Amino acid sequence: MAMDIPHKDAPSSSTSCFSQFCSSALRAKALKPSSTVSSGDGLIRRLGVFDLLLLGVGASIGAGIFVVTGTVARDAGPGVTISFILAGASCVLNALCYAELASRFPAVVGGAYLYAYTAFNEITAFLVFMQLMLDYHIGAASIARSLASYVATIFELIPALKGNIPPWVGHGGQEFFGGTLSINILAPILLALLTIILCQGVKESSAVNSFMTSTKVIIVIFVIIVGSFKVDVDNWSPFAPNGFGEILTGATVVFFAYVGFDAVANSAEESKRPQRDLPIGILGSLLICVLLYIAVCLVITGMVPYYMLGEDAPLAEAFTSKGLKYVSILISIGAVAGLTTTLLVGLYVQSRLYLGLGRDGLLPSIFAKVHPKRHTPVHSQVWVGIIAAVLGGLFNVHVLSHILSVGSLTGYSVVAACVVTLRWKKRTENQDSSKCISTWCEGVIWIVIVACCGFATGALYRFGASFIFMLVALVIAILACAALCFRQAYSEAPGFSCPWVPIVPSVCIFFNIFLFAQLHYEAWIRFVVLSLISVGIYAFYGQYHANPSSDDTIIYHIAPEEDGH
């Protein structure tokens, strides 16, 4: 009999652990309205609407405006303008979803992570955080290397330094062990400087971002004006030399040139009037970027025939070919300013996400500490800077670019889904019955079907399958969206309201996952592997330390309605 006892306890213990894991993983954060503001351990509200606009523009427009436009134009021709319009329209729909949630939860940091924690559950929020973090960490290191290269190029304008800057300082890197290590010392130095600025306070970092963003926007506008006098309209014909297919493919590529407007949502706790200003900052900064990209596309394809555009620096080469070399120098300066602001905002966003998880207990509490005088999450900011410096200083992270964008597309899709689920009346009413739960689960199933159809359509398009199969997947997605419309009851959002819910969020999810299917297959593997690692980290640490119901501080309160007026 004694021999049988372990066999009876083992399944019971295993079941108990699994039950505890499920119970923890399915917890959701409940945010409550509050009219009290406690600033002791919180961030300080110093960002106005103009600061938020520049934050969004600074995050989105980097060197891509000087490179991506020309690279895609080589395939899409002057129709690259339509590519940017299509991608911009898609991002506007995503921005509408972000704007609603930023208005609904304006008092706390967290962005997509916070929204997922509130609308779904703890494990979903943690998975979103991990996917976003890998994108941010690798992206920051990659941008730092590009910035180092541009800075070195500007230094070489000094005659004494021309051709005398070694690779390990700024240009690329000095490779060792067959390229396993690629040493670059300028990238970590630049990252350290930006980290110091960010640790000083949001006022100081915002001032730097505002100056650099204004500089690059002025340069871009100047480039557009000067270039417009060199436009030959004959270069715009044929407008789509390789057909609409290349324009659509171009849209999937340039979509990522707009990524960054979500940074505004992560500044919620530092915005002066979040309920009013966050939606303006998110949508306004995106529209500014759309207009600038379209104007640059028209100018560059009008100045030079699309098939003659260069690969590495098409915009600069176009002006050089027209005898305007001084504009090429300005473009290099604009690229430095663009990369600096993109990197600055990226590091800023990362630290605020770490701050949110530290407060919730999903990461060690050291990440939750805010400097009492500077009101910045110094520990989180330094940690983010160290990770980026190590990656940027020791490895050629550019080779990992094909696995990026997974986090952004995942985050955008989850945010769109959050808009739908948080609008369901059954989510907040009639909590008693199994019918309520089944109704909610049914809605989630329809959302998942929309996402699966988006991936299927994208995969079929990518591998050149018959149009009939793509049409079938599209029809199923439309039926699932119709089910969301007629099988659920929706309430009005308390602040800014995304129009046509659930249609707009469903379109966002479908197109985001369609783009996900266009990524390199290694990006798919990265998504699965990182998700498994995330579940493991959560199982061994997060579920035991998370505390989603700490409602005694401002960090878990929705800003009062008065903030929106």
DRENRO-825572 format. One record per atom (N, C-alpha, C): residue in one letter; x, y, z. Coordinates in steps of 0.1 Angstrom, whole numbers, plus 5000, padded with zeros to 4 digits. Example, Ala and Ser with C-alpha at 12.3 -4.5 7.8 and 13.67 -1.06 7.14 Angstrom:
<recs>
A513249435078A512349555078A513249675078S512849785071S513749895071S512950005079
</recs>
This chain:
<recs>
M500849885000M500050005000M500950135000A502050125008A502850235008A503450274995M503650164987M504250194973M503350264964D502050264967D501050324958D500850474961I501250514972I501050654976I501650754967P502950744963P503550834954P502850844941H502350724936H501650724923H500350804924K499750814935K498550884937K498751034938D499851064945D500151214948D500751284936A501551204928A502251274917A501251334907P500251264902P499251324893P498551444900S498251424913S497551534920S498351654921S499651634924S500651754924S500751814911S500851734900S500951784887S499751864883T498551814886T497351884883T497252014891S497652004903S497652134911S498552244905C499752204901C500652304895C500052364882F499452274874F498852314862F497652404864S496852374874S495652454878S496152594883Q497252594891Q497752724896Q498252804884F498952744875F499452814863F498352874855C497252794853C496152844845C495452954852S495252944865S494653044873S495353174873S496753164873S497553294873S497553344859A497753264849A497853304835A496553374830L495453334835L494153394831L493753514839R494553564848R494153684856R494253804846A493353894849A493354024841A493454134851K493954254846K494054374854K492754454854A492254494865A491054574866A491554714870L491354804860L491754944863L490455024867K490555104878K489455174883K489555324882P488455394879P488555544879P489055594892S489755714891S490255774903S490355924901S490055994911S490156144911S491356194919T492156094924T493256134932T494556104924V495556194926V496756174919V497956174929S498656064929S499756044938S501056054930S501856144932S503056164924S504356114931G504256054942G505456024950G506355924943D505755814938D506555714931D506255704916G505555804911G505155794897G506055894888L505755884875L506455974866L505756114867I506356214861I505856354862I505256394848R504156464849R503456504836R504056634831R504856624821R505556734815R505356744800L504756644793L504656644779L503256704774G503356814766G502256874760G501956804746V500856854739V500456794727V501556804716F502256924716F503356944706F504556844709D504856824722D505856724725D505456584720L504256554722L503756414718L503756404703L503456504696L503556504681L504956474676L505856554682L507356534679L507856394683L507256344694L507656214699L507356104688G506056114683G505656024673G506356034660V506556154656V507356184643V508756134645G509356164657G510756124659G510955974659A509955904664A510055754664A509855694650S509055754642S508755694629S509655724618I510155854617I510955894605I512355884609G513055784604G514555774606G515155784592A516255714591A516955714578A516155644567G515055584571G514255514561G513655604551I513355724554I512855824545I513855854534F515155834537F516155864527F516555744520V516155624524V516555494518V515455414513V514455384521V513355294518V512555344506T512355474505T511555524494T512155494481G513455514479G514055484466G514255334464T514455254474T514655104472T513355044467V512255084473V510955024469V510555074455A510955204452A510655264439A511255194427R512355124430R513055044419R512154934414D511254884422D510354774418D508954824415A508454924423A507154964421A507055084412G508155144408G508155264400G507555384407P507055484400P506455604407P505255554415G504755434412G503555384420G503955354435V505255374438V505655364452V504855464461T504355574455T503555664462T502255604467I501655514458I500455444462I500755344473S501955284472S502455194483S502455254496F502955384497F502955454509F501555494514I500755524504I499355564508I498655444514L498755324507L498055204512L498655174526A499955174528A500555134541A500155244551G500055374547G499655474556G498255464561A497355424551A495955404555A495855294565S496555184562S496555074572S496955114586C498055194586C498555244599C497655334606V496855414598V495855504604V494855424611L494355314605L493455224612L493955174625N495255124624N495855084637N495955194647A496255314642A496455424651A495055464657L493955444650L492655474656L492455374668C492855254667C492755154678C493555204690Y494855234687Y495755284697Y495155414704A494555504696A494055624702A492955604711E492055504708E490955474717E491455424730L492355324730L492855264742L493755364750A494455454743A495255554750A494355654757S493155674751S492255764758S491455694769R491255564768R490555484778R491455464790F492755444788F493655414799F494855514799P494555644801P495555744798P496555774810A496355714821A497055754833A498355664836V498455554828V499555464831V500355424819V501655384822V502555334811V502155194808G502655144796G502455004793G502054984779G501355074773G500955054759G500254924756A500654854746A500054724741A500054624753Y501154624761Y501154524772Y500054554782L499854684786L498754714795L497454684789Y497154714777Y495854694771Y495554544770A496554454767A496354314767A496054264781Y496754314791Y496554274805Y495154304809T494654414805T493254454809T492154384801A492354364788A491354314779A491354154779F492554094780F492653954780F493153894793N494453874794N494953804806N496453834808E496953784819E498353804822E499353744813I499053614809I500053544800I500053614786T498953654781T498853724768T499753854769A499553934780A500254054782A501754034782F502153924789F503653894790F504153854777L503453774769L503853734756L504053854747V503053944747V503154064739V504454144743F504654164756F505854234761F507154164755M507254034756M508453964752M508753984737Q507653974729Q507853994714Q508254134711L507654234718L507954374716L509454394720M509854344731M511154364737M512254324727L512054204721L513154154712L513254244700D512154294695D512154394684D512954514688Y512554564700Y513154694705Y514654674707H515054574714H516454554717H517354534705I516954454696I517654434683I517654554675G516454614674G516254744666G517154854671A517254874684A518054974690A519554954687A519954834688A521354804685A521654824670S520754784662S520954804647S520954954644I520055024649I519955174646I521255244652A521755194663A522955254669A524155234659R524255114653R525255094644R525155174631S523955194626S523755284615S524055424618L523655464630L523955604634L525455624635A526155524641A527655534642A528255554628S527755484618S528355484605S528055624599Y526855684601Y526555814596Y527455924603V527555904616V528456004623V529855994619A530355874616A531755864611A531855934597T530855914589T530855984576T530956134577I530156184586I530256334589I531556374594F532156294603F533556324608F534556334596E534356244586E535256234575E535156354566L534156444568L534156564560L535356654564I535956624576I537156694581I538356634573P539056714565P540156654557P541056564564A541456594576A542456524584A541956384587L540656364588L540056234592L539556154580K539556214568K538956144557K539756014554G539155904554G539755774551G540655724562N540655794574N541555744585N540755694597I539455684596I538655624606I538555474604P539055394613P539055244612P537655194613P537455074607P536055004608P535554984622W536454954631W536054924645W535555044653V535755164647V535255284653V533855314649G533555314636G532255354632G531655284620H532455264610H531955204598H531855044599G530655004601G530454854602G530954804615G532154734614G532754684626G533954594622Q534854574632Q535954484630Q535654344633E535654254624E535154124626E536154024631F535753944640F536653834646F535853704646F536653594647F536053464647F535153434636G535553474624G534753444612G533453524612G533453644618G532353734618G531353714629T531653614638T530853594650T530753714659L531953774661L532053904668L532254014658S531654134659S531954244651S532054374660I533254414663I533454514673I533254654667N532454734674N532154874671N532054954684I532955044685I533055124698I532155244698L531855304686L531155424686L529655404689A529155294685A527755264688A527455264703P528255194711P527955194726P528155334732I529055414726I529355544731I528055634729L527555624717L526355704714L525155654722L525055524724L523955474733L524155524747A525355524752A525555574766A525155724767L525555804757L525155944757L523655964758L522955884749L521455894749L520855844762T521455744768T520855694780T521055794791I522155864792I522355964802I521356074800I521056114788I520056224785I518756174790L518356054787L517055994792L516955984807C518055954813C518055944828C517956084835Q518256194827Q518156324833Q516756364836G515856314828G514456354830G513756364816V512356354817V511656364804V511656504798K511856604806K511956744801K513156754792E514256704797E515556714790E515556634777S515056504779S515056414767S514056464757S512956524761S511956574752S512556694744A513356774751A513956894745A514956844734V515756744737V516656684726V515856634715N514856554718N514056494707N513356604699S512856704705S512156814698S513156884688F514356914693F515356974685F515756894673M516056764676M516556674665M515356644655T514156624660T513056604651T512756724642S512756834649S512456964641S513556984630T514756944634T515856964624T515656874612K515356744615K515156654603K513956684595V512856734601V511656764594V511956884585I512656984590I513057104582I513857064570I514856974573I515656924562I514856854551V513956764556V513056694546V512256784538I511656884545I510856984537I511657064528F512857094532F513857174523F514157084511V514456954513V514756864502V513556854493I512356844498I511156834490I511056964481I511257074487I511057204479I512057214468V513357194472V514457204462V514257094451G513956974455G513756864445G512656894436S511556954441S510356984432S510757064420F511757144421F512157224409F512957144399K513357024403K514056934393K513256824388V511956824391V511056714387V510756724372D510856614366D510456594352D509256504352V508056554349V506856474350V506856354340D507756354330D507756234321D508356114329N509056134340N509556024347N508455954355W507356014356W506155944363W505355854354S505855844341S505155754332S506155654327P505755524328P504555464333P504555474348F503355494354F503255514368F503455374376A502955264370A503155134376A503655044366P504955054363P505654974352P505554824354N505454774367N505454634369N504154584375G503154664373G501754624377G501454654392F500154634395F499654664409F500254564419G500654444414G501254354424G502454404431E503354474423E504554524429E504254644438I503154714435I502754824444I502254774457L501454654457L500954594469L502154534477T503054474470T504254424477T505054534483G505154644476G505854764482G505154814494A503854804495A503054854506A503454764519T503654634517T503954554528T505354584533V506254634524V507654664528V507654804536V506954904530V507055034536V506155054548F505254954551F504454964563F505354984575F506554924575F507354934587F508055074588A507955154577A508555284578A507655374587Y506455334589Y505555414598Y505555364612V506155254615V506055194629V506755294638G506155324649G506655414659G505655504665F504555524659F503455614664F502955564678D503155424680D502655364692D503455414704A504655474701A505455524712A504755634720V503855704714V503055814721V502255744732A501655634729A500755564739A501555534752N502855504750N503755464762N504155584770S503755704766S504155824773S502955874781A501955784783A500655824790A500855884803E501755834811E501855884825E502656014826E503256054815E504056174814E503356284806S502156254801S501356354793S500556444803K500556574799K499856674808K498356644808R497756634796R496356614794R496156484786P496356364791P496456244783P495156214775Q493956234781Q492756194774Q492556274761R492956394761R492856484749R494056464740D495256474746D496456484738D497056354732L496756244739L497356114734L496756084720P495456084718P494856064705P495356154694I495556284698I496056384689I497456354685G498256314695G499656284692G499856164684I499056054686I499155934678I498755954664L497556014662L497056034648L497756144641G497956254648G498656364642G500056334637S500856264645S502256234641S502256144629L501256044629L501155954618L500856024605L499856114605L499456194593L500556274588I501356334597I502556414593I503456324585C503756204590C504656114584C504156064570V502856044569V502256004556V502456114546L502256234549L502456344540L503856364536L504756354545L506256364542L506656254533Y506256134536Y506656014527Y506156034513I504856074512I504256084498I505056194490A505356304497A506056414490A507456364485V508156294494V509456254491V509356154479C508456064479C508255964468C508056034455L507156134455L506856204442L508156284437V508856344446V510056414442V511156324437I511456214444I512556134440I512256054427T511056014425T510655944412T510556044401G510256174404G510156274394G511556324389M512556324399M513856374395M514656274387V514556144390V515356044383V514455934379P514655874367P513855754364P513955644374Y512855584378Y512855484389Y513955374388Y514255334375Y515155224373Y516655274375M516855404377M518255454379M518555484393L517555464402L517755504416L518755404422G519555454431G520555374438G519955294449E520755194454E520255104464E520455154478D521655214481D522055244494D521555384499A521755484490A521455614494A520755684482P519555634478P518955684465P518655834465L518155884476L517856024477L519056114475A520056084482A521356154481A521956154467E521856024462E522456014448E521656084438A520356094440A519456164430A519856314430F520056374441F520456514442F521856534436T522756444439T524156454434T524156454419S523256364413S523256354399S522656484392K521956564400K521456684395K522356804398G523556774403G524556874406G524256954420L523456894428L523156954441L523756874453K525156874452K525856794462K525656844477Y525456974478Y525257034491Y523956974498V522956944489V521756884495V522056744500S522956674493S523356534498S523956544512I524756654514I525356664528I524256694538L523256774534L522056794543L521356674546I521256584536I520556454537I521256374547S522556374547S523356294557S523056344571I523056484572I522756544585I521356504590G520356504580G519056474584G518956324588A519756234581A519756094585A520256074599V521356154603V521856144617V520756194627A520056304624A519056354632A517856254633G517556194622G516456094622G516755974630L517955914628L518355794635L518455824650T518955944654T519155984668T517755984675T516756044668T515456054675T514755924675T514955844665T514355704665T514955624676L516255634678L516955554688L516555614702L516455744703L516155804716L514755764721V513755774712V512455734715V512255584718G513055504710G513055364712G513555324726L514655384730L515155354744L514155404754Y513555514752Y512555574761Y511355474763V510855424752V509655334752V510055204760Q511255154757Q511655024763Q511655044779S512155154783S512255174798S510955184804R509955244797R508655254803R507855124803L508155034794L507554904794L508154824805Y509454824807Y510054754819Y509554814832L509254944832L508755004844L507354944847G506554924837G505154874839G505254734844L506154644838L506154504843L506754494857G507754584860G508254584873G507254624884R506354714881R505254754890R504254634891D504054564881D503054454881D503654324887G504954324890G505654204896G506054104886L505854124873L506254024863L507754024861L508354134865L509854144865L510254194879P511554174882P511954214896P511654364899S511454394911S510954524916S511854634913I513154604910I514154714908I513754794895F513054724886F512654794874F511554894876A510854884887A509754964891A510155094898K511455104901K511855224909K512055344900V511455454905V511555584898V512455674907H513355754901H514255844908H513355954914P513555974927P512656064934P512756214930K513956254924K514056394920K513956404905R514456314897R514356324882R513156264877H512456184885H511156124880H511356044867T512455964867T512655874855T512955734861P512555634854P512955494858P514355464855V515255514863V516755514860V517255364858H516755274867H517255144866H516855074853S515555094850S515155034837S515855104825Q516055234826Q516755304815Q518155254813V518855234824V520255194823V520355054818W519354964823W519354824818W519154824803V518254894798V517954904784V519154954776G519855054781G521055104775G522155004774I522354924785I523354824786I523054714775I521854664775I521554554765I521854604751A521354724747A521554774734A523054794731A523854844741A525254864740A526054734737V525654634745V526354504743V526054444729L524754454725L524454394712L525054484701G524954614702G525454704691G527054704691G527654684702G529154694703G529854564699L529154454700L529854324698L529354244686F528154274681F527554184671F527054274659N527054214647N526554274636N525054244635V524254324643V522854294644V522054314631H522654384621H521954404609H521454274602V522254164605V521954044598V520653984605L520154034616L518953984622L517754064618S517954154609S516754244605S515554164600H515854054594H514753974588H513853914598I514253914611I513353854621I512653964629L512954094625L512254204632L510854224627S510154314633S508754354630S507754254635V508154134639V507254044645V506554104657G507254164666G506754224678G505754334675S506054424665S505254534662S503854484656L503954384647L502754334641L501854254651T502554184660T501854114671T501154214680G501954324684G501354424693G500154494687Y500354534674Y499254604667Y497954514666S498154394663S497054294662S496354284676V497054264686V496554254700V495754374704V496354494701V495654624704V494354634697A494254594684A493054594677A492054504683A492454384687A491554284694A491154344707C491954414714C491554474727C490454574726V490454654715V489454744713V488054674712V488054564704V486854484703V486354424716T487254364723T486754294735T486354384746L487054504747L486654604758L485354674755R484954664742R483654734739R482454634741W482754504743W481654414745W480854444758K479554464757K478754484769K478754364778K478754254773K478754124781K480054114789R481054184785R482354184792R482154244806T481354344807T481254414820T479954394827E478954344819E477554324825E477254174826N476454144836N475954004837N477053904839Q477953924849Q479053844852Q478753704857D477453674859D477053564867D477053434859S476753434847S476353304841S477453254831S477253124828S478153054819S477953114805K476753164802K476453224789K477253344787C477553424797C478453544795C479853494791I480353394798I481653344795I481753294781S480753214777S480753144764S480553254753T479753364756T479653464746T480953534744W481753564754W483053624753W483953534746C483953404749C484853314743C484553294728E483253304725E482853294711E483353414703G483353534709G483853644702G485353634700V486153584710V487553564708V487853464697I487053364696I487153264685I487053334671W486053414670W485853484657W487053574654I487653644664I488853724662I489953634658V490153524664V491253434660V491053384646I489853354642I489553314628I489953424618V489653554621V490053664613V491553664611A492253644623A493753644622A494253524614C493653414616C494153294608C493853314593C492753374590C492453394576C493453494570G493853594578G494853694574G496153624571F496553534579F497853464577F497753374565A496653304564A496453214552A496453294539T495753404539T495753484527T497153534523G497853584534G499253624532G500153524527A500053404533A500953294529A500653244514L499353244511L498953204497L499453304487Y499353434491Y499853544482Y501353534480R502053504491R503453504491R503953394482F503353274483F503853154475F503053144462G502353244457G501853244444G500653144442A499853124452A498753024450A497653084442S496753004438S495553044430S494753154438F494253254430F493453364436F492253304442I491753194438I490453134443I490653104458F491853044462F492153004475F492153134484M492853234479M492853364487M491453424489L490653404478L489253464479L488453384490V488653254491V487953174501V488353214515A489653234517A490153284530A489553424534L489553504524L488953644526L487453634529V486753554522V485353534525V485053484539I485853384544I485753334557I486053444567A487053534565A487353644574A486153744574I485553764563I484353864562I483253804570L482953674569L481953604577L482253614592A483453594596A483853604610A483653744615C483953844607C483753984610C482254014612A481453954603A479953974604A479453914617A480053794621A479653734633A479953824645L481153894644L481453984655L480454104656C480054144644C479054254643C477754214649F477154094646F475854064649F475653974661R476753914666R476653824677R477053884690Q477554014689Q477954084701Q477354214703A477154264715A476554394717A477754484721Y477754604716Y478954694718Y478454824725S479354874734S479054994741S479955104735E479755224739E480555344734E481755354743A482855394737A484155414744A483955544753P484555544765P484455664774P485155784769G486155774761G486955884756G486855894741F488055904734F488155894720F487655764715S486855764705S486155634700S486655604686C487155484685C487555424671C486255404664P486155454651P484855434644P484655294639W483455254637W483055124630W483655004637V483555004650V483954874657V482854774656P483154644652P484454584651P485054574637I484454644627I484954634614I486454684612V486654804617V488054864616V489054784623P488854744636P489854654643P490054514635S488954464630S489054334622S489954354610V489754464603V490554494591V492054504595C492254574607C493654584612C494254454615I493554364622I494054234625I494354154612F493454154603F493654084590F494854124583F495054264581F496154314573F497454294581N497454314594N498654294602N499254154601I498254054602I498753914601I499053874586F498353944577F498753924563F500253964561L500654084567L502054124566L502954024574F502453974585F503253874593F503653764584A502753714575A502953604566A504053644555Q504253774553Q505253814543Q506653814549L506753804562L508053804568L508853674565H510153684567H511053564564H510553454574Y510753334569Y510253214577Y510953204590E512253264591E512953264603E512253354614A511453454609A510753534618A509553454624W508953364616W507953274622W508553184633I509753134630I510353044640I510653124652R511153244650R511453334662R510253354670F509153374664F507853394671F507553274680V507553154674V507253034682V508253014693V509553024690V510552994700V510453094712L510353224708L510353324719L509053304727S507953264721S506753244728S506853134739L507553024734L507852914744L508752954755I509753034752I510653084762I509853174772S509053254766S508253344775S507353274784V506753164779V505853084788V506653024799G507952974796G508752914806G509153024817I509553144813I509853244822I508753284831Y507553294825Y506353324833Y506053214843A506153084838A505852974847A506752964859F508052994857F509052984868F509153114877Y508753224871Y508953354879Y507653434879G507153474868G506053564867G504753534875Q504353404873Q503053374880Q503153384895Y504353364901Y504453374915Y504653514921H505053604913H505353744917H504353844912A503553814902A502653914896A501553954906N501254084906N500154134915N499354234908P498354184900P497654264891P496554354898S496254324911S495154394918S495654494928S496854544926S497354654935S496754784932D495554814937D494754934932D495055054941D496055044950D496255154960D497155264955T497655254943T498455364937T497955414924I498455524920I497955584907I498255494895I499255414896I499655334884I498555244879Y497555214887Y496555124883Y495155194881H495255324881H493955404880H493855464866I492655474861I492255544849I492255694853A492755774844A492755924847A491255974847P490956064856P489556114856P489156184844E487856194841E487356254829E487756404828E488056474839E488356614838E489656634830D490556524830D491856544822D491556554808G490456514803G490256524789G489656654784H489456744793H488756874790H489756984790
</recs>
